[in-house]
Amino acid sequence: MINFILNDELISAECAPEETVLDFIRYQKHLKGTKIGCREGDCGACTVMVGTKKSGKMEYSTATSCLMPMGNVTNKHIVTIEGISQKSQELSLVQSCMADNNGSQCGFCTPGFIMSLTCFAISKEEKSLLNAVKSMDGNICRCTGYKSIERAANQLSASLSMNYNSKKNAIYSLNVVPSYFSSIFQRLEELSQKAITDHVDINLPTIGGGTDLYVHERHELLETKANFKGLDNSTFEIMQENDFILLDGGTTVSQFLNNSIIRSIFPDLDKHIKLVSSTPIRNMATLAGNFINASPIGDMTIFFIALQAEILLENAGENWMPLSELYLGYKSLRKDKNELLLSIRFRKPSASSFFNFEKVSKRTHLDIASVTSACILTFENNKIVQAVLSMGGVGPIPMFLRNTSSFINGFVLPLGDEQYKVLNDVLQDEIKPISDIRGSEKYKRLLAFQLIKAHFIEIQKKYAQH
């Protein structure tokens, strides 16, 4: 029995926890406003809002319901397009802005856009056009009606910025969401008190966000029993312990992005994480899931290898393993099949260390990299005394470029042509890209060198400003 609130209705669902939220709300609850599009989290037509109790209040985020298992909705508030209007014939503020600006063409994508904008409207984000547009980075309009949707976002942000701070309970008085939202926290509190603690079977696989599994194995998962990370009500927070930053394996990319400790370490984090999937996917995808997926171009894997991150596996006691040593070969890991990745840690970079992340793909959001790379350089008296380079898409595993990193030590930026030439020789000898759908071997070799140059250019700017 899975207990949660769907719009304004308390649900006790007898369904497989492996079933997707999209299929449940469409085929069991017959709420057809949430659309079935790509079933890969790419188009955003199935976007819903997910409300979670945190620090005595409700926090909402967007999620692609086609990739979200029912096992992860326990004690949460799931909101569909049908749940944001107070009356059946009355449009919400977001819907009105879309209608006023002809933001809907064929209409198939419209519910997803509206859910993303509604989540933005009730968030703590500054009510600017930039943030409104950013909230829709996981939504695609195949009619290419983006300018009308942007005008709707502009009208919405203008209305919110004028009224949000001057009106008490503005989200209700402006008809952003219905008044029943005000009772959700208390209702979930009562639901939590009645909840039965779920049994975790160590012999079963554990699903975190499911953002990759439900793309490739949706049908197989319906026949598989699993544990769900979303059922874990742990209060573990990202924390600093001595020189180390500690993270739970279930930390989502969005939690990493929005954490104050992390943001103080990485001032350009918005710029970097913008290149990683989209807002709804980042809200669901866990760091451990990205690592364990073992993709040679896992964005966050490359990010953390450059930080020389270590991981703690379930059966390892207190023995931390360097993340770069987890990978034995293509999709092959140094761990037991169902063994959990419990924790992640990395040493906080010093004041003389500078980090950069680069990714080349065919589009900014929701794309897999041709080549991705991260770099951290530590300086002493203008000289690089330690370099750590990681790269994805240039071998069968996410790579720590050990030889190239060592070779860079002792360099002073900017490098001359001859230094770049010798550095490229070392790099090309270390990487082993292959030709595939994302580019030829020759193209990836060229990209690898260009990304290293990009690291040096960006870090040199930061070092000069330091």
N, C-alpha and C positions, 0 to 999 in steps of 0.2 A: 504494500500500500504506500503510495507516494502522496504526501500531503503538501499542498501549496495553495496559493491564491492566484487564480487566473482572472485578470481584470478585477471585477468586484465579487467574484464567486469563489468560495472555499471548495477546493477540489481534493477528494480522496480517490486517487486513481489506482485501479487494479490493472496495471500494465507492466510490460517488461521494462525495467530501467534502462535497457539498451535501446529502446525505441527513441526516435528523435522527437523533440518538442514540436517541430513542424508537422509531422504526421499525426501527433496527438491532437493538436489544436484544429487541424483541418478535418481529419477523418473521424475522430471521436467526439470532438466538441462542435464540429461543423462551423467553425469560424473561418470563412473562406477569404477574408480580406488579406491574410498573410499568404503570399504567393509562393508557388514552387517554381524556381528558376533553374539555376545551374546545379543545385545540390552540392556545390563545392565551396560555398562561402564567398564566391567571387562577385555575384551580381547584386546582393543586398535586398532582393525582393522579399525575402523571408525575415527581414529584420524585426526583432521584438525588443522590448525593454525588460531588463531584469533588475528587480529591486531586492536589495540585501540589507539586513540590519547591521549597522556599524556605528559604534560609539554613541548609542542612544538615539539614533535617527536612521532614516532610510537613505540609501545611496543607490542611484540608478545608473545602469550602463546599457549599451546596446549589445546585441548578440545575434549571430546568424542562426536561426532556429533549425536550419537544415543540418547543422553540425553539432547541435547541443543535445546530449542524451537526457532523457527524463530523469535518470539517476542523479543529475546535478541540479534539479529544481526544488528539491526538498526544502521546505521552510523559506521559500522565496516568493516574490511577487512577479508574475509574468504578465506583461501588458502587451496586447495586440492592438491593431488599428481600431478594433471595435471598442476598446476600453478607454479611449481618450476623448470621447464625446459625452457630455452630460445628458443630452437628450438625443433621441434617434434622428431628429430633423435639424439639429443645431451643429454647426461646424465648430471645431476648436479654433484657437487663434492660429495655429500652424496651418490647419486645413484652409482657413479663410485666406491666409497669405498666399497659399498655393493657388487657390481658385482666382483670387484677384489678379494674379500675374500670369494666368494661363500656364501654370507650372506642370499641368498634367496633359499629356498628349494621348498615347494609347492607354495610359493609366495603369499598366501592369507594374511598373516600378514605383508608382506613387506611394503606396502604403509604406514601403521601406524608407523612402526619403522622409516621409512625415514622421515616422518613428525616430529616425536619427535626429531630425530637427527638434522634436519634442524633448528628447533626452538632453539635447544641448540647452533647450529653453529652461529646464528645471535644474540644470547643473550649476556649479559654482563658477564656471568659466565666465570671463568677461564677455558681455553681450555685444560682441563685435561681428562684423560681416566675415572677417577672416576666420574666427572661431566657428561661426555658423557653417561656413563652407567646409572647414576642416572636419566637422562632425559627420559630413556626408562622404568621407573618403572611401567608404566601403559600399557605396551605392552607384549603380550604373544605370543610365538612361539610354536605351538603344535607339530611341527616336532622336537622340542628340538634342534634347530640349534643355540643355544646361543653362543657357542664358536666362530663360524664364524662371527656372528653379533658383538661380542666383538672385534674380530680382525679388523672388519670394523670400529668400533668406535675408536679403537686405531690409525688406519691409519688417520682417519678424525681429531682427536684431535692433532696428530703430525703435520699434514699439517697446521692446523689452528694456532697452537702455534708458528710455524716457520714464518708464513706470516701475521698473523692478525694485528700485531702492526706496521709492517714495510711497509705495502701497504695501500695507501689511497683507501677508498671504497673497502676494501678487499673482502667483501661479493659478490661484483660484479666481480672483477677481478679474484677471485678464482672460479667463477661460483657456488657460494653457492645458490644464488637466482637470478632470472632474473632482468634486469635493470629497469623494470617497477615498481619495489618496491619503487624506489626513488621518484616517483610521487604520491604515495598513500596518503601521509599526505595532500598534497594540494588538491587532489581530494576529500578526506573526508571533508576537511574544506569547500569546495564549496557545498558539499552535505548537510552538517550540516546547512548552511545558508538557504537552501531551505526547510529544514525539518519543518514539522508541529508538534507542541507540542501535544503529545498524551494525551487524556483525561483519567484520572484515576477515575474509578467508585468504590466508597468506598464499594459498595454492592457486589463486585466481589472478589474472592480470589486473592492473589498475589503470583506469582511464582518467586523465586529467581534464583538459579542455576538449579533447577529441577532435581538434581542428584538422588533423591530418588523417587520423584513423577513419573518421566518418566520410572522408573523400574516397578512400581506397577500399574500405572494408565494411561499408554500411550494412550490406546484406549478411555478411559473415558474422558481424557483431550481434545481430538479432538472434543468432543461434548460439551465442557465447555468453557465459556468465562472467561478470566482472565486478570489481570494486570500483567505486567512484570517488575521486578526490574531492569532488564538490560536496560530498557528504561530510567532509572533515570540517568541524567547526573550530579548529585550532585558532588561537589568537596570536600565533607566531607573527612577529613583525620583522621587517628588515631592521637590522640593528648593527651597531658598531661595538666590537669587543676587542679592546686594545688596538692593534694595528689592522685588524681584519673587519671586513664587512660580511655579515652572515645573512643568508637568505634561505627560506624554506624552498624545497624543490618545487612546491606547488605555486610559487609566486608567479603571477601572470605578467606578461610583458607590460601591460598598462600599470600594474601595481609598481613594477620596477621604474617605469617612466615617471610616475607621479609621486614617488617617495622623496621626501625632503632631503634625506641623507644622500641618496643617489644623485639628486639634482645639484647638490652642492659640490659633488665630485666631478660631474660631467656637465659643464655649463652649456655645451652644444647638444645636449641629449635630444631635444625636440627635433633638431635637424637630422640627427642620426636615426632615431626611431621612426621618423616619418617614412623612411625607406623600408620599414619592416611591415609587411602585410597591410592591414587597415585597422581602423579603430575597433570595429566589432570583433575582429579576429584577435587583436591584441588584448581585448577584454577577456577572452576565453583561454588563449594559448598560454601554457605554462613554460617556464624556463626548462624544467626537467624534461618536459615532453619534447622540446626542441632538441635538447642534447641527446635524448635516448632515441629519437627518430633516426639519428646517425646520418642525416643527409650530408653529402659533401659540401652543400651550399646552405646549411642552416644558418640563418642570419645571426641569431643570438649565440649560437655555438662559436662562430667566428669572433664575435664581440668578446666573449668571455675567455676564449683561449688567449687572446692578446693580453688580457688582464692576468694571465697565469693562474686562472681560477682552479680551485680544487673542489672535488665532490666527495660526499660521504654516502656510501652505499649501505643498504639495510643490514647486510651481513658482515660489514667490515669493522665492527667495533668502533674504535676511535681512529682508525687508519684512513686518513684523507688521501685521495688519489688525484694527481693532476688531471684535469679534464682532457688534456691533449693525449693522455695515455689510455683513455677509455676506448679508443677506436683501434681495432685490430686489422680491419679491412673493410671493404664496402659493406655497409649495414651489419657489420660484425662487431660485437662489443665484449669488453672484458668484464662481464657480469653474468649472473644467473638470469634465466629467462624472465622470471616474474619478480626479480629483486628490485626494490624501489630505490630511486635516487632520493635520499632524504633531505640533504642540505647542500648548499653551495657557499663557498667563501672565496674572497680574494683580498689581497693586501691593498689597503687604501694607497693610491698613488701619492708620491711625495709632491711637495710644492714645485719641484724642478722636473716633474714628469708631465708629459702632454700626450693626450689621447686623440685618435681620429678614427673614423669609420667611413668606409666608402663602399658603394654598391653600384653596379651597372646592370640594368635590366631594361626591357623594352618599354615599360611604363613605370611610373613612380610607385603607385599603390598596387597591392595584391599581385605582385609578380615575383617569379623566381629569378634569382640573379644568374647572369652569365658568369660573372666573377665578382666576388665580394671579399673585402679585406679590412682588417683592423690593425692598428699600430699604436704602440706607446713608446715614446722616446724619453729618456732621462738624460738631463744635461748637467755638466759641471764645467764651469769656466768656458762656456760656449761650445764645449765638445760633447758629443754623444757618448755617454759612458755605459749606457745599457739600451738596447733596442729589442723589442719583441714584436714580431710580425706574424699575423695569421692570415690565412687565405682560403677561400672556398671556391670550388669550381675548377680547380687545377690539379685534382688528384682524386683517388677513390674515397678519401676520408677528408674531414675538415683538417687543414694542415697548420701545424706550428712550423714556420719556416726557420728552423734552427740554424742552418748554415748561413742563410741570408741575414738573419738577425745578428749573428756573431760578426759577420763581415762588416756590418755598418758601424760597430763600436769603434770609436776613435774619430769618426767623421765630424767635420764642422760644416754646418749649413751656411750658404747654399752649396750644393755639390757642383763641381765642374763637369764638362762633357766627358772627360776621360774617366772620372770616378763613376759617373752614371753607366758608362760602357762596361766597365769591369763589374760593377754591381749587377748589371743585367745578365752578364755571363754566369755569375754565381746563382742568380734567381732562376734562370732558364734551366740550369743543370739540376736544380732542386725540385721544380714542379714537373708534373706529368699529366697535363690536360689531354682530353680526348675530344674528338669532334662529335657533337650531338646536336639536338634540336635548338640548343641555346647558343650555338656558335661553333666554328671550326677550331681545331687545335691552334692554328696560327693566330686566329683572332683572340683566343683566350690568353695566349702567350703575350700578345701585344697589350691586352688589357691589364694583365698582371703587372707589367712594368709601368704602365701609365698610372695605375692606382698607387704604386709605391711613390712615384713622383708627386702624385696628388697629396699623399700623406706628408711628404716633406714640405710642400708648399704651404699646406694648411697649418702644420705644426710650427713652421718657421714664423708664420704670422702671430700665432699664439705666444711663442717664445719672445718675440720682439715686443709684444704688448705687456709681457709679464713684468 
